């Protein structure tokens, strides 16, 4: 059932019917939506219902909307799956896109380019090489060559395991962001230790899989979406179970915890969107100095408001999606493999 659903939403001819894709933007606003089969499966919740740690009392990271404004949803047939519909301010989205494109692909982080001799010249500073290129075809080739980069503990794609020898410091700003979300929804003691940043040009996919390489399978998995929209499939613990399909849009945060943590999931389609919430910017304020407390790059956060600085990032995201997938690798209280 899972593979059939993946092929259906991936197909180009004929185009798939998307009326059965859960659309959280339409939930509650369109009377006709109530007739959709998925409508009764969606459970809207406030952050107060989700969190056990009084999220309103937590120091809010710069770039996020106040927690009382968050729109949170669970799916009744997928216990532990939580979707927070774009809790980011526009500058917050720009900041994280910029980090994912300019900074995270750099050494000592590992990317798919490292194993490709033809891309050796681009692997040291892929983003700078992309900006330097003046040939249209070469620029497109460089742009689409970057498919993933890993942070912290680096997943070995051959052995499917983590290794203490393949490990570097996890980014402080991303760690602080994830720990805020984990506390806000009721997961204490969460330690972000590994991340995979996936880059999806329109037309690309991510096949069905489970994330089970971590030693700690009880800690939640956090997924941040930026840029173009995607259809996300979430199934059960076997490919025999029919998955649910839902739209993920820029700024959405998806959490896989409890039973959903080990379920099959996939991205069969990237969809162009007319919505560009990252461009609804207000200028940085003095209050944004709090970014220092959350380990953010305050210079970058200020720069992304400038349209000239932002232009190359806008050019990239106009036909691409970025997904940041964060997980805890080690058991609670452990600091290394032993």
Secondary structure, DSSP 8 states (H G I E B T S, - for coil): -HHHHHHHHH-TTTT---TTSB-TTTTTT-GGGGGSTTGGGEEEE-HHHH-SS-GGGS---TTB--GGG-EEEEETTSTTEEEEE--B-HHHHHHHHHIIIIITTSTTSEEGGGG-GGGHHHHSSHHHHHHH---HHHHHHHHHH--EEEEEB--BTTTTB--TTSB----HHHHHHHHHHHHHTT-TT----EEEEEEEETT--EEEE----SS--SS-EEEEEEESEEEEEE--SSTTS--EEEEE-TT-EEEE-GGGGGS-EEEEEEE--S--GGG------GGGGGGGGGT--HHHHHHTTSHHHHHHHHHHHTTEEEEEEEE--S-TT--S--
